[in-house]
Amino acid sequence: MKLLRITAMLALAGLTAGCFKLEVKVPSFGGEGGRDESAPTQLPTGGWKDIAAGALGQILAAEDGILFFAYDTLAYPNAPAALTARLLSVRSIKPKGVKGATIGFYYDGELLGAAKTDANGEARITFTPRAVGNYNFDVEVIAAPKKGEHLPPLAPAPLLLAARDKTARLAVIDLDHTLVDSSFIRVLIGGARRMADSVEVTNRIAQTHTIVYLTDRPDLLTRKSKAWLARNGYPPGPVLLSTVSKVFSGAGEFKTTKLSGVRKAYPNVAIGIGDKPSDAQAYVDNRLTAFLIPHYKDKPGSLRDKADQIGRVRGRGRLHVVSNWRQIEAGIFAKKKYPPKPFVTSLRRRADRLEAAKRERKRREKDDDDDD
């Protein structure tokens, strides 16, 4: 398991050289396939570059070294929206765009348009939704480049365009340690579990709000993220991801910027749910009601650090700090309050108890040594 973690991070670290960037415009923001994510990654053999490149392809759910995915988006009805897909070769630790492939965008089995990939591997067309609703596209590679990268048969990539009026109510939800009850590394290598009650509560929220999944995972994990959500029964909603370069610079700035853009287009973004105090700060700064479900280790240092971080969140009148998804449900639908101060106090008291227990163990050990 340790080797898997090291190799996964090594493979991701190699991505920073590319510094891929996704430009998003208001009001457009922005499948399954590949390996079963529940199974552990099997590492290839060879030199470290071969191992890293092989691991990279597997953790991204690539097909024979080729990664194909499409960006979800939000848009207004009766307004043109950009639909974008990306085709990358991940046969080395520096992924590169596959240029010159023809990408087709299908809706209800009908080809709406096609475009060739550029040097970044991106292809895009414009589509105008005629009414409010979810538009699910199948995006396919319909012709390989005449020269360059060999392409295997690739599964279609799902693309969701959520057409919503400007007055639509939105709920923004993070993924890791919020819906996913595990670390980012577990997501990479497989076996990620869902948080208790998160499926049931998010489906209830979806009855009154459009769900937007906002995560600082790199966009190279688009396909894997969408597949996990669908497989585990979460309600449909656009999945908006970060970029490789921004992942390593922190989630707070990315989420604040992205939320600001979403909120300009949809002023009724009402709810934000995440696990990091930086998530909560981004939600509060954008005038959302924030639900923080903190992740921490049951150790004095971790408990005190988390208490301090929560205590530093500004605008705490909008902040609810909870222990589970049923409390989130009660906060949204029963208007129950979960102010941060009691939670912070409980963390510090738990740290005090653990430290006292540790001192008592040491005292007893010392007494035993003295008796000997």
Residue pairs with C-beta under 8 A, 6 or more apart in sequence:
3 43
4 40
4 41
4 43
4 189
5 185
5 189
7 43
7 51
7 52
7 55
8 41
8 55
8 59
8 185
8 188
8 189
9 185
10 48
10 51
10 52
10 55
10 93
11 52
11 53
11 55
11 56
11 59
11 93
12 56
12 59
12 188
12 218
12 244
14 52
14 53
14 56
14 93
14 94
15 56
15 93
15 94
15 95
15 218
15 220
15 244
16 244
16 245
16 248
17 94
18 94
18 95
18 96
18 244
19 243
19 244
19 245
20 95
20 120
20 218
20 219
20 220
20 243
20 244
20 245
21 243
21 245
22 30
22 71
22 219
22 241
22 243
24 30
24 240
24 258
24 261
25 82
26 261
26 262
26 264
26 265
27 74
27 75
27 76
27 79
27 81
27 265
27 266
28 73
28 74
28 75
28 81
28 82
29 72
29 73
29 74
29 238
29 240
29 258
29 261
29 262
29 265
30 71
30 72
30 73
30 74
30 82
30 84
30 238
30 240
31 69
31 70
31 138
31 155
31 156
31 157
31 158
31 159
31 223
31 226
31 227
32 155
32 158
32 223
32 226
32 227
32 230
32 231
33 61
33 63
33 68
33 154
33 155
33 156
33 157
33 223
33 227
34 60
34 61
34 62
34 63
34 155
34 223
34 224
34 227
35 41
35 58
35 61
35 190
36 190
37 61
37 190
37 191
37 192
37 224
37 227
37 228
37 231
38 190
38 191
39 190
39 191
40 189
40 190
40 191
41 55
41 58
41 59
41 188
41 189
41 190
42 58
43 51
43 54
43 55
43 58
44 50
44 51
44 54
44 55
45 51
46 54
49 92
49 93
52 93
53 65
53 90
53 91
53 92
53 93
56 62
56 90
56 93
56 95
57 65
57 67
57 90
57 91
59 188
59 189
59 224
60 67
60 90
60 220
60 221
60 223
60 224
61 67
61 223
61 224
61 227
62 90
63 152
63 153
63 154
63 155
64 152
65 89
65 90
65 91
66 87
66 88
66 89
66 90
66 91
66 98
66 149
66 151
66 152
66 154
67 86
67 87
67 88
67 89
67 90
67 95
67 220
67 223
68 85
68 86
68 87
68 88
68 139
68 141
68 154
68 155
68 157
68 223
69 85
69 86
69 157
69 219
69 220
69 222
69 223
70 83
70 84
70 85
70 86
70 137
70 139
70 157
70 158
70 159
70 222
71 83
71 84
71 85
71 86
71 159
71 219
71 222
72 159
72 160
72 161
72 162
72 226
72 238
72 239
72 240
73 81
73 82
73 83
73 84
73 159
73 160
73 161
73 162
73 238
74 161
74 162
74 164
74 212
74 238
74 262
74 265
74 266
75 81
75 129
75 161
75 162
75 163
75 164
76 163
76 164
76 165
76 166
76 265
77 129
77 130
77 131
77 132
77 163
77 164
77 165
78 128
78 129
78 130
79 128
79 129
80 126
80 127
80 128
81 126
81 127
81 128
81 129
81 161
81 163
82 124
82 125
82 126
83 105
83 124
83 125
83 126
83 127
83 137
83 139
83 159
83 161
84 122
84 123
84 124
85 103
85 105
85 122
85 123
85 124
85 139
85 157
85 159
86 97
86 117
86 120
86 121
86 122
86 123
86 219
87 97
87 98
87 101
87 103
87 117
87 121
87 123
87 141
87 151
88 95
88 96
88 97
88 98
88 121
88 220
89 95
89 96
89 97
89 98
89 149
90 220
95 220
96 121
97 117
97 118
97 119
97 120
97 121
97 122
98 117
98 121
98 145
98 148
98 149
98 151
99 116
99 117
99 118
99 119
99 121
99 145
99 148
100 116
100 117
100 145
100 146
100 147
100 148
101 116
101 117
101 123
101 141
101 143
101 144
101 145
101 151
102 114
102 115
102 116
102 123
102 141
102 142
102 143
103 114
103 115
103 116
103 117
103 123
103 139
103 140
103 141
103 142
104 111
104 113
104 114
104 139
104 140
104 141
104 142
105 111
105 112
105 113
105 114
105 125
105 127
105 137
105 139
105 159
106 112
106 137
106 138
106 139
106 140
106 156
107 127
107 135
107 136
107 137
107 138
112 125
112 127
112 137
113 125
113 126
113 127
114 123
114 125
114 142
115 123
115 124
115 125
116 123
117 123
117 145
127 135
127 161
129 135
129 161
129 163
131 163
132 163
132 164
132 165
132 168
133 163
134 160
134 161
134 162
134 163
134 236
135 160
135 161
135 162
135 163
136 158
136 159
136 160
136 236
137 158
137 159
137 160
137 161
138 156
138 157
138 158
138 159
139 156
139 157
139 158
139 159
140 154
140 156
140 157
141 151
141 154
144 150
144 151
145 151
157 223
158 226
160 236
160 237
160 238
160 239
161 238
162 210
162 212
162 237
162 238
164 170
164 210
164 266
166 265
166 266
166 267
167 267
167 268
168 210
168 266
168 268
169 208
169 209
169 210
169 268
169 269
169 270
170 209
170 210
170 211
170 212
170 262
170 266
170 268
170 269
170 270
170 271
171 205
171 206
171 209
171 210
171 211
171 212
171 269
171 270
171 271
171 272
171 273
172 212
172 214
172 259
172 262
172 269
172 271
172 272
172 273
172 283
172 288
173 179
173 202
173 211
173 212
173 213
173 214
173 272
173 273
173 274
174 213
174 214
174 215
174 273
174 274
174 275
174 276
174 279
175 187
175 213
175 215
175 217
175 225
176 182
176 183
176 184
176 187
176 215
176 217
176 275
177 183
177 275
177 276
177 293
177 295
178 195
178 198
178 273
178 274
178 275
178 293
179 194
179 195
179 198
179 202
179 213
179 229
179 234
180 186
180 187
180 192
180 193
180 194
180 195
180 228
181 192
181 193
181 194
181 195
181 196
182 191
182 192
182 193
184 217
186 192
187 217
187 221
187 224
187 228
192 228
194 232
195 293
195 325
196 324
196 325
197 324
197 325
197 326
197 329
198 234
198 325
199 232
199 233
199 234
200 325
201 325
201 326
201 328
201 329
202 211
202 234
202 235
203 233
203 234
203 235
204 329
204 333
205 211
205 235
205 271
205 332
206 235
206 236
206 237
209 270
209 271
210 237
211 234
211 235
211 236
211 237
212 237
212 238
212 240
212 262
212 269
213 225
213 229
213 237
213 238
213 239
213 240
214 240
214 255
214 258
214 259
214 262
215 225
215 239
215 240
215 241
215 242
216 241
216 242
216 246
216 247
216 250
216 251
216 254
216 255
217 225
217 241
217 242
217 247
218 241
218 242
218 243
218 244
218 246
218 247
219 241
219 242
219 243
219 244
220 244
221 241
222 239
222 241
225 239
225 241
226 239
229 239
240 258
242 251
242 254
242 258
246 253
246 254
250 278
251 276
251 278
251 279
252 276
252 278
252 279
252 281
252 282
255 274
255 278
255 279
255 282
256 281
256 282
256 285
256 286
259 269
259 272
259 282
259 283
259 285
259 286
259 288
260 286
262 269
263 269
263 286
263 287
269 286
269 288
270 288
270 289
271 288
271 289
271 291
271 332
272 279
272 280
272 282
272 283
272 286
272 288
272 289
272 290
272 291
273 290
273 291
273 293
273 328
274 280
274 283
274 290
274 291
274 292
274 293
275 292
275 293
275 294
275 295
276 292
276 294
276 295
277 292
277 294
277 306
277 309
277 310
277 312
277 313
279 290
279 292
280 290
280 292
280 310
280 313
280 319
281 313
281 314
281 315
283 289
283 290
283 318
284 290
284 313
284 314
284 315
284 316
284 318
284 319
285 314
285 315
287 318
288 318
289 318
289 320
290 318
290 319
290 320
291 320
291 322
291 328
291 331
291 332
291 338
292 310
292 313
292 319
292 320
292 321
292 322
292 340
293 321
293 322
293 323
293 324
293 325
293 328
294 306
294 310
294 321
294 343
296 302
296 303
296 305
296 306
296 347
297 303
298 350
298 354
299 354
300 351
300 354
300 355
300 358
301 351
303 347
303 348
303 350
303 351
303 354
304 347
304 348
304 351
306 347
307 344
307 347
307 348
307 351
310 321
310 340
310 343
310 344
310 347
311 340
311 344
313 319
313 340
316 339
316 340
319 339
319 340
320 327
320 328
320 331
320 337
320 338
320 339
320 340
321 338
321 339
321 340
321 343
321 344
322 328
322 331
322 338
322 343
323 343
327 336
327 338
330 336
331 337
331 338
